[in-house]
């Protein structure tokens, strides 16, 4: 008697592909749709985890592109402080697909950004769409608006120059102004003043998330017909939720929707692919080893493994890509030893440091519950 399961590869079965393997030996989780060589211009945007992809690409000699590079003379420490080369332009985190659509609309010239600004009690000015981009704020409203204009131009240039646009979906929860634009953070948390009559919360649903992503992709394709897209979903749990649910339940709800949108988009559009960094970090097969003791921050062991999987699978699909596979041999043995001794309960610092994530500041408002 025959049936389809008799001819499926080992990767289709949990026991041989997962349960009977060491976590670091779980292979071929990704089959890339298109090649990425060292000459392929790549830009990265999105939630905090997208920063890891850009860094790993640059570290391995790939053509990660910054269209708003660090000014000459600025020290590496101050470059990080002022959010240069964190993403491919100084957009700060773009957590939702609707925020991506908003930035694409500005960057392609389809719409103009509103001239809103937040003034601090010290007389400094914050950009509501990049509230922590400039430490201490800008000296004047005009300076802030000029800086935003530079970033919008740089974002548009990133779309035009790139061959691969990497975007990490991070959140479904969002905050809107009644004038129609979206903020990356709730006003009053890291800047501005909250006005309940003007500032509205929306926990976005699948249809609107999918629509915003597809609209953004279509707009970018119009600007750059040869552009390819690589989607990921951030594995980082929510810092806080305004949904009314327990934060653990809200996190699962949010990430499930984002994963579904990313997967369906990649399945139906030829020039869109999905890389499973979310699964690599969060799957029970990896036993929480990629998280720090707070069970939220991803440690460097997890980041390294994710990117090793990325380059190994790229090399497997496109041997000419120049990617260096790291599975097997002495390095894997050393990594397995680290995996065994640096799990989620380790006290050794393992932080994926220097990530710029405004959302993490919401932690400060949870102290009353501790």
C-alpha positions as CSV (number, residue, x, y, z in Angstrom):
1,X,0.0,0.0,0.0
2,X,1.4,3.4,-1.0
3,X,0.7,6.9,0.2
4,X,2.4,10.3,0.0
5,X,4.1,10.0,3.4
6,X,6.3,7.1,2.2
7,X,8.2,9.4,-0.1
8,X,8.6,12.5,2.1
9,X,12.1,13.5,3.2
10,X,13.4,13.2,6.7
11,X,12.8,16.9,7.4
12,X,9.1,16.2,7.2
13,X,9.0,14.1,10.3
14,X,9.5,15.4,13.9
15,X,11.4,12.5,15.4
16,X,14.3,12.2,12.9
17,X,14.4,15.9,12.0
18,X,14.0,17.3,15.6
19,X,13.6,15.0,18.5
20,X,16.6,12.7,17.8
21,X,18.9,15.5,16.9
22,X,21.0,17.9,19.1
23,X,19.3,21.3,18.8
24,X,22.3,22.7,17.0
25,X,22.1,19.9,14.4
26,X,18.6,20.7,13.3
27,X,19.2,21.6,9.7
28,X,17.7,22.9,6.5
29,X,14.9,24.9,8.1
30,X,14.9,27.4,5.2
31,X,15.0,26.8,1.4
32,X,15.9,30.2,0.0
33,X,13.9,31.4,-3.1
34,X,16.6,33.7,-4.4
35,X,20.4,34.0,-4.1
36,X,22.1,36.6,-2.0
37,X,25.8,37.1,-2.9
38,X,28.4,39.3,-1.4
39,X,27.6,41.8,-4.2
40,X,23.9,41.9,-3.5
41,X,22.9,45.3,-2.0
42,X,20.9,44.6,1.2
43,X,19.0,46.9,3.4
44,X,17.4,46.1,6.8
45,X,14.5,47.7,8.6
46,X,11.8,46.7,11.1
47,X,11.7,45.6,14.7
48,X,14.7,45.3,17.0
49,X,15.8,41.8,15.8
50,X,16.4,43.1,12.2
51,X,19.5,44.8,13.6
52,X,21.1,41.4,14.1
53,X,20.7,40.5,10.4
54,X,22.3,43.7,9.2
55,X,25.2,43.3,11.6
56,X,25.8,39.7,10.6
57,X,25.6,40.6,6.9
58,X,28.2,43.3,7.3
59,X,30.5,41.2,9.4
60,X,30.6,38.5,6.8
61,X,31.4,40.9,4.0
62,X,28.0,41.1,2.4
63,X,26.9,44.4,0.8
64,X,24.8,45.6,3.7
65,X,23.9,49.2,2.6
66,X,23.4,52.3,4.8
67,X,22.0,55.3,2.9
68,X,22.4,57.5,6.0
69,X,25.9,56.6,7.1
70,X,27.8,57.7,10.2
71,X,29.1,61.3,9.7
72,X,32.9,61.5,9.4
73,X,34.6,62.2,12.7
74,X,31.8,60.6,14.9
75,X,33.3,58.0,17.2
76,X,31.9,54.4,17.0
77,X,30.4,54.9,20.5
78,X,28.6,58.1,19.5
79,X,27.5,56.5,16.2
80,X,25.6,53.9,18.2
81,X,24.3,56.5,20.7
82,X,22.9,58.6,17.8
83,X,21.5,55.6,16.0
84,X,23.7,55.6,12.9
85,X,24.0,52.3,11.0
86,X,21.5,50.6,13.3
87,X,19.2,50.2,10.3
88,X,19.9,51.2,6.7
89,X,18.6,54.7,7.5
90,X,17.8,56.4,10.8
91,X,14.2,55.4,10.9
92,X,14.5,53.8,14.3
93,X,12.4,50.7,14.8
94,X,9.5,50.1,12.4
95,X,7.4,47.7,14.5
96,X,4.2,47.3,12.4
97,X,3.5,46.8,8.7
98,X,1.4,49.9,8.8
99,X,4.4,51.9,10.0
100,X,6.3,50.4,7.2
101,X,3.6,51.5,4.7
102,X,3.7,55.0,6.3
103,X,7.5,55.2,5.8
104,X,7.3,53.9,2.3
105,X,4.7,56.4,1.4
106,X,6.9,59.2,2.7
107,X,10.1,57.8,1.2
108,X,8.6,57.3,-2.3
109,X,7.0,60.8,-2.2
110,X,3.4,59.4,-2.3
111,X,2.5,61.5,0.8
112,X,4.3,64.0,3.0
113,X,5.1,63.5,6.6
114,X,3.1,65.7,9.1
115,X,5.2,68.5,10.6
116,X,4.3,67.4,14.2
117,X,6.9,67.7,17.0
118,X,7.0,66.9,20.7
119,X,8.5,69.6,22.9
120,X,10.0,68.5,26.2
121,X,9.9,70.3,29.5
122,X,13.5,71.4,28.9
123,X,12.6,73.1,25.7
124,X,14.1,70.4,23.4
125,X,12.2,68.7,20.6
126,X,11.5,65.0,19.9
127,X,10.5,63.4,16.6
128,X,7.2,61.6,17.3
129,X,8.1,59.0,14.7
130,X,11.7,58.5,16.0
131,X,11.4,59.7,19.6
132,X,14.8,58.4,20.8
133,X,16.8,59.0,17.6
134,X,18.6,62.0,19.0
135,X,19.8,61.7,22.7
136,X,18.4,64.6,24.6
137,X,16.3,65.7,21.7
138,X,16.8,68.4,19.1
139,X,17.6,72.0,19.8
140,X,14.7,73.3,17.7
141,X,11.6,72.2,15.8
142,X,13.2,73.1,12.5
143,X,16.3,71.0,13.3
144,X,14.1,68.0,14.1
145,X,12.1,68.4,10.9
146,X,15.3,68.8,8.9
147,X,16.7,65.6,10.4
148,X,13.5,63.7,9.6
149,X,13.6,65.0,6.0
150,X,17.1,63.6,5.6
151,X,16.0,60.2,6.9
152,X,13.0,60.1,4.6
153,X,15.2,60.9,1.7
154,X,17.7,58.2,2.9
155,X,14.8,55.7,3.3
156,X,13.7,56.3,-0.3
157,X,17.3,55.9,-1.5
158,X,17.5,52.6,0.3
159,X,14.5,51.3,-1.6
160,X,16.0,52.4,-4.9
161,X,19.5,51.1,-4.3
162,X,18.6,47.7,-2.7
163,X,18.3,44.4,-4.4
164,X,17.0,42.7,-1.1
165,X,14.8,44.6,1.4
166,X,14.8,42.7,4.7
167,X,11.9,43.5,7.0
168,X,11.2,42.1,10.5
169,X,7.6,42.2,11.7
170,X,7.4,43.0,15.4
171,X,4.1,44.1,16.7
172,X,0.3,44.1,16.1
173,X,-0.4,46.7,18.8
174,X,-0.3,50.2,17.5
175,X,-1.1,53.8,18.4
176,X,-2.7,56.3,16.0
177,X,-3.4,60.0,16.0
178,X,-6.9,60.9,15.0
179,X,-5.3,62.9,12.1
180,X,-4.5,59.6,10.6
181,X,-0.8,58.9,11.2
182,X,0.8,56.2,13.4
183,X,3.3,56.5,16.1
184,X,5.9,53.8,16.9
185,X,5.2,54.3,20.7
186,X,2.3,55.5,22.7
187,X,2.5,59.2,23.3
188,X,3.4,60.0,26.9
189,X,5.7,56.9,27.4
190,X,9.0,58.0,25.9
191,X,7.9,61.5,24.9
192,X,4.9,63.7,24.2
193,X,1.7,64.0,26.2
194,X,-1.0,61.4,26.0
195,X,-4.4,62.8,24.9
196,X,-7.2,60.1,25.1
197,X,-9.3,62.1,22.8
198,X,-6.6,62.2,20.1
199,X,-4.4,59.1,20.6
200,X,-6.1,55.8,19.9
201,X,-5.0,52.3,20.4
202,X,-5.5,49.6,17.8
203,X,-4.5,45.9,18.1
204,X,-4.3,45.2,14.4
205,X,-5.9,42.1,12.9
206,X,-4.7,39.8,10.1
207,X,-6.5,41.5,7.2
208,X,-5.2,45.0,7.9
209,X,-1.6,43.8,8.6
210,X,-1.6,41.8,5.4
211,X,-3.0,44.8,3.4
212,X,-0.4,47.2,4.8
213,X,2.4,44.9,4.0
214,X,1.3,44.2,0.5
215,X,0.7,47.9,-0.2
216,X,4.2,48.7,1.0
217,X,5.7,46.0,-1.1
218,X,3.7,47.1,-4.2
219,X,4.8,50.7,-3.7
220,X,8.5,49.7,-3.4
221,X,8.2,47.5,-6.4
222,X,6.9,50.4,-8.4
223,X,10.0,52.4,-7.3
224,X,12.4,49.5,-7.8
225,X,11.0,46.8,-10.1
226,X,13.9,44.4,-9.4
227,X,13.6,44.5,-5.6
228,X,13.3,41.3,-3.6
229,X,11.9,41.0,0.0
230,X,13.0,38.8,2.9
231,X,10.6,38.8,5.8
232,X,11.3,37.6,9.3
233,X,9.2,37.8,12.5
234,X,10.8,39.1,15.7
235,X,11.1,36.3,18.4
236,X,11.2,38.9,21.1
237,X,8.1,38.8,23.4
238,X,6.1,41.9,24.0
239,X,7.5,44.2,26.8
240,X,3.9,45.2,27.7
241,X,0.5,44.9,26.2
242,X,-2.5,47.3,26.1
243,X,-4.8,44.5,24.8
244,X,-6.4,43.6,28.1
245,X,-4.9,40.1,27.9
246,X,-2.1,38.6,29.9
247,X,1.2,39.6,28.3
248,X,2.1,36.0,27.6
249,X,-1.2,35.4,25.8
250,X,-1.0,38.7,24.0
251,X,2.5,37.8,22.8
252,X,1.4,34.5,21.3
253,X,-1.6,36.2,19.7
254,X,0.5,38.9,18.1
255,X,3.3,36.7,16.9
256,X,0.9,34.1,15.5
257,X,-0.8,36.7,13.3
258,X,2.5,38.2,12.2
259,X,3.9,34.7,11.3
260,X,0.8,33.9,9.4
261,X,1.0,37.2,7.4
262,X,4.7,36.7,6.6
263,X,4.2,33.1,5.6
264,X,1.2,33.7,3.4
265,X,2.9,36.7,1.7
266,X,6.0,34.7,1.0
267,X,3.9,31.8,-0.4
268,X,1.9,33.9,-2.8
269,X,4.5,36.5,-4.1
270,X,7.4,35.2,-6.1
271,X,9.8,38.0,-5.0
272,X,9.1,37.6,-1.3
273,X,10.7,35.0,1.0
274,X,10.5,34.2,4.7
275,X,13.4,33.2,6.9
276,X,12.4,31.3,10.1
277,X,14.4,33.2,12.8
278,X,11.3,33.2,14.9
279,X,11.1,29.4,14.9
280,X,14.8,29.0,15.5
281,X,14.6,31.1,18.7
282,X,11.2,30.1,20.1
283,X,10.7,26.5,19.2
284,X,10.7,24.1,22.2
285,X,13.3,22.1,20.4
286,X,15.8,24.8,21.4
287,X,14.8,24.6,25.1
288,X,14.8,28.4,25.7
289,X,18.6,28.4,25.3
290,X,18.5,31.5,23.1
291,X,17.0,33.7,25.8
292,X,18.6,35.5,28.7
293,X,17.2,34.8,32.2
294,X,14.5,37.5,31.7
295,X,13.1,35.1,29.0
296,X,12.7,38.0,26.6
297,X,16.1,39.3,25.5
298,X,17.8,37.1,22.9
299,X,21.4,36.2,23.9
300,X,24.3,36.2,21.5
301,X,24.4,32.4,21.4
302,X,20.9,32.5,19.9
303,X,21.7,35.3,17.5
304,X,24.9,33.4,16.3
305,X,22.9,30.2,15.7
306,X,20.2,32.0,13.8
307,X,22.7,33.6,11.5
308,X,24.7,30.4,11.1
309,X,21.5,28.7,10.0
310,X,20.8,31.6,7.5
311,X,24.2,31.3,5.8
312,X,24.4,27.5,5.9
313,X,21.0,27.2,4.2
314,X,21.9,29.9,1.7
315,X,25.1,28.0,0.9
316,X,23.2,24.8,0.5
317,X,20.7,26.3,-2.0
318,X,23.3,28.4,-3.8
319,X,26.8,27.0,-3.4
320,X,28.1,29.9,-5.5
321,X,26.8,32.4,-2.9
322,X,30.1,32.4,-1.0
323,X,28.4,31.8,2.3
324,X,30.4,29.8,4.8
325,X,28.6,26.8,6.3
326,X,29.6,26.3,10.0
327,X,27.8,23.1,10.9
328,X,29.9,20.1,11.6
329,X,33.5,19.8,12.8
330,X,35.2,21.2,15.8
331,X,33.3,24.5,15.8
332,X,30.0,22.6,16.2
333,X,31.4,20.6,19.1
334,X,32.4,23.7,20.9
335,X,29.1,25.3,20.2
336,X,27.3,22.3,21.6
337,X,29.3,22.5,24.8
338,X,28.3,26.2,25.1
339,X,24.7,25.3,24.4
340,X,24.8,22.8,27.3
341,X,26.3,25.3,29.8
342,X,24.7,28.6,28.7
343,X,21.0,28.0,28.8
344,X,18.2,30.3,29.9
345,X,19.2,30.0,33.6
346,X,22.9,31.0,33.1
347,X,24.2,33.9,35.1
348,X,26.9,34.7,32.6
349,X,26.3,37.8,30.6
350,X,25.1,36.8,27.1
351,X,23.3,39.9,26.0
352,X,22.9,40.9,22.3
353,X,23.9,44.4,23.4
354,X,23.5,47.8,21.8
355,X,20.2,47.1,20.2
356,X,18.1,50.2,19.8
357,X,14.6,49.3,21.0
358,X,12.2,52.0,22.2
359,X,9.6,49.3,23.2
360,X,11.9,48.0,26.0
361,X,11.4,51.3,27.9
362,X,7.8,50.2,28.6
363,X,9.4,47.9,31.2
364,X,9.7,51.0,33.5
365,X,5.9,51.2,33.8
366,X,5.6,47.7,35.1
367,X,7.3,48.4,38.4
368,X,4.1,48.9,40.2
369,X,3.2,45.3,39.7
370,X,6.5,43.9,41.0
